[in-house]
Amino acid sequence: MHFTVSKSVLQKGLQKVVGVIPPKTTIPILENLLLELEGNKLRITGTDLEICISTEVTVNGTLDGSSAVPARSLNEILRELPDIPLNIQSDDQNKIVIKTATGLYKLSGQPKEEFPSIVLEDSEGKIDVPANILYRMINKTIFAVSSDELRTTLMAVYFQFMEEEFRCVATDGHRLVKINNYQIKSPDFHRDIIVPTKSLSLLLRNIETQENQEKTIVNISIGENHIIFKFDETFIYSKLVEGQYPKYENVIPIDNDKKLLVNKAELSAAVRRVSIFSNSFTHQIKFSIESEKMMITSEDVEFGGEGNEEIDVKYDAENIEVAYNGIYILDILKHVDTDEAYFLIKDSVSAAIVTPSNQKENEELMMLIMPIRLNEGKTEKEE
């Protein structure tokens, strides 16, 4: 294998793939990237056996070939080099030599045959989604997935391909996000799947590199136990999470009759300041809502800290006190695009629904947050 390429072109391709490399593994070959040269196309592939990412970059090819190259070493040397031409070649023993005008670097690679091959099963259905829509739907939900390794189905985003809409859902048991897009329809293929967070994070990173997301189309292929995202010269293969996703519709309240309208920036700033004094375990902040005012308070009984702040709101129901996790409130508000947000509340022990003041065209975004029970000055998380 022998080719020349600018450092910036190779590094850009490498960055699309290198995130899949596991930080720790008992299988040494997974620490490598597979480089395959055919003509002037260099394909770069990485995998952790659950997810595989592959992309192509254009180079000046001299001799076709392939080799598995240590990902960390290659990434580090490219990061330190200026944007200069690179002359890269490997021999029959998979020794990789990188030459520049002033330097020479050698790496020990592995033969292509040692690198895991991904068997692509037949797909059961396909759908095309504009990259900007897919990015938005994943970005609006992925923050709410669970980190509890005992609940693997919640450590992922739930995709629902439906006749009249495409829906994404995520929950960790304390908050839930659901976003519906009515522009993306799937009349001939209906399927509910659970997609791992890692593969979606890598997909987001790749979509971010697209110069024109609105014109980029992501081809999604779904098999019995896998999903493939393909766009431009890149494809991402991921196994799906097995199991049954919770019936999330059952926890979404339909009778929250108290409507609170807040300024997102004002509430976020106040919550950040007041949360400094909240309990380090519960992060509890309390909303005391009446008429046109809301008092936000926190107290850490153990260390004697206390914070209070009042903001203007719009509210015309009976006075109410309700407590939430301040970190969750900030996360939710961060994903509201409008200047104002609605909180739909029933009482101090029921889930609240948060929505933007105006929904985006062809979209419905709803976020749910469970309260922390107020109990004689002590708190316990609502399960």
Stockholm file with secondary structure:
# STOCKHOLM 1.0

chainA/1-383         MHFTVSKSVLQKGLQKVVGVIPPKTTIPILENLLLELEGNKLRITGTDLEICISTEVTVNGTLDGSSAVPARSLNEILRELPDIPLNIQSDDQNKIVIKTATGLYKLSGQPKEEFPSIVLEDSEGKIDVPANILYRMINKTIFAVSSDELRTTLMAVYFQFMEEEFRCVATDGHRLVKINNYQIKSPDFHRDIIVPTKSLSLLLRNIETQENQEKTIVNISIGENHIIFKFDETFIYSKLVEGQYPKYENVIPIDNDKKLLVNKAELSAAVRRVSIFSNSFTHQIKFSIESEKMMITSEDVEFGGEGNEEIDVKYDAENIEVAYNGIYILDILKHVDTDEAYFLIKDSVSAAIVTPSNQKENEELMMLIMPIRLNEGKTEKEE
#=GR chainA/1-383 SS CEEEEEHHHHHHHHHHHGGGSCSSCSCGGGGEEEEEEETTEEEEEEECSSEEEEEEEECEEEECEEEEEEHHHHHHHHHHSCSCEEEEEECTTCEEEEECSSCEEEEECBCGGGSCCCCCCCCSEEEEEEHHHHHHHHHTTGGGCCCCTTCGGGSEEEEEECSSCEEEEEECSSEEEEEEESSSCCTTCCEEEEEEHHHHHHHHHHHHTCSCTTTCEEEEEECSSEEEEEETTEEEEEECCCSCCCCGGGGSCSCCCEEEEEEHHHHHHHHHHHHTTSCTTTCEEEEEEETTEEEEEEEETTTTEEEEEEEECEECSCCEEEEEEHHHHHHHHHTCCSSEEEEEECCTTSCEEEEESSCCTTEEEEEEECCEEEETTEEEECC
#=GC SS_cons         CEEEEEHHHHHHHHHHHGGGSCSSCSCGGGGEEEEEEETTEEEEEEECSSEEEEEEEECEEEECEEEEEEHHHHHHHHHHSCSCEEEEEECTTCEEEEECSSCEEEEECBCGGGSCCCCCCCCSEEEEEEHHHHHHHHHTTGGGCCCCTTCGGGSEEEEEECSSCEEEEEECSSEEEEEEESSSCCTTCCEEEEEEHHHHHHHHHHHHTCSCTTTCEEEEEECSSEEEEEETTEEEEEECCCSCCCCGGGGSCSCCCEEEEEEHHHHHHHHHHHHTTSCTTTCEEEEEEETTEEEEEEEETTTTEEEEEEEECEECSCCEEEEEEHHHHHHHHHTCCSSEEEEEECCTTSCEEEEESSCCTTEEEEEEECCEEEETTEEEECC
//
